[in-house]
Amino acid sequence: MIDIKGDEDAIVAQIKKYVTEYQVKPFPDVPPADYNITDSRGEILVMFGGIRIPEQSPVLDKQLQTRIYRWTVAVYSKNRRTHQGSYDILEKIDEALVGFNLRYHYMSFVDSTFVGYNTGKSVWVYRSTYEVMDQTIKGE
């Protein structure tokens, strides 16, 4: 069974091992558009992104159930290309999370997207998505 808060905390701790330049924390309980970074360089925010269930496969008289847990990592950065900018941080996050063992399952990279530049807050925003696949066999 998934422990969303515990997994989120584990992902935050893993990123902190690789990224010391920015604050790393769970996404706060405010809408992303309303979020204001507090660190002068930038911040990394982690959030549970949901569960995806691919087509299920029967295994004899049991059901193989696959669940893919999705995690979103947002980078809010004052710089993009310069030292300690978004590009450097995105690479460090990949290094931290690709292959990271989360509850005996390994994380994989899905995608990374430029969300936009907030001129009012002078912040570049990128979002990366990672997934962890979990499989169980359910019997009758």
Buried (B, 14 or more C-beta within 10 A) or exposed (E): EBEEEEBBBBBBEBBBEBBEBBBBBBBEEEEBEEBEBEBEBBBBBBBBBEEEEEEEEEEEEEBEBBBBBBBBBBBBBBBEEEEBBBBBBBEBBBBBBEEBEBEEBEBBBBEBEEEEEBEEEEBBBBBBBBBBBBEEEEEE
